[in-house]
């Protein structure tokens, strides 16, 4: 079962990928860098959510 951190992390990754692509297509280095940062933050948040979910699953067993 997905938790809020997993969902939010995936959302940030998608938002970041869009910003990165638009920034690259329009030669907007600031937007592209912001997109890369959003993707990285999303990966970290999703990883935290995954770990939290794993711990909860192990405690339920």
Secondary structure, 3 states (H helix, E strand, C coil): CCCHHHHHHHHHHHHHHHHHHHHHHCCCHHHHHHHHHHHHHHHHHHHHHHHHHHHHHHHHC
